Amino acid sequence: MLKATCIKFATFFRWMYSSEQMVGLLGVIAPVLASPDRVLHTFAADCVERFLTVKALPEGEVAEATKGVAASGGAAASEDSLSRGAKVLTGAARVQRIYKNVQAPRLPREFIVGKLMAPILASLYSKMDSPTLGNNEFLGRCLMRLISFCGPAAGGALPEVCTRCIGVIMRVYKEPSNP
């Protein structure tokens, strides 16, 4: 339970980590995909998938974002700013505003392709092939996000990915559990 909570914590605060911190966390979380515990490998798949969606902030926006959070004391606003009609952003709205001009992924593609793609794919394949684990949409989402993130570098893995996905689709077709 403690591992699952730690993974959920890392997933929730993913936008606050630097590239180096995310690389370190992925190095620790990726092996959890091989865990026999359904909750752990599901949380790990969700975390990997969400880490791959985080985009890098331009240097000026990082300073602006941290200055705005520090000045507001977290999520609070002064009465003066509210009386002037200032728009107060909290939670997800603030994050969307911060990330509006973002283009590049925060994680280095060469690290994911070179060090993590093969172990992550092997773990996902072993879970997807297991008929006792049932259908886990988080594993599928993680697989598709990984292939999308790696782009052309994942070309060699595509035949195997397609074969595995067809196997899962056929298994679900034969025995649908969630119509």
Helices and strands as residue ranges (DSSP letters): H 2-12, G 14-16, H 19-29, G 30-34, H 38-51, H 59-72, H 79-83, H 91-98, H 109-111, I 112-116, H 117-129, H 137-150, G 151-157, H 158-174
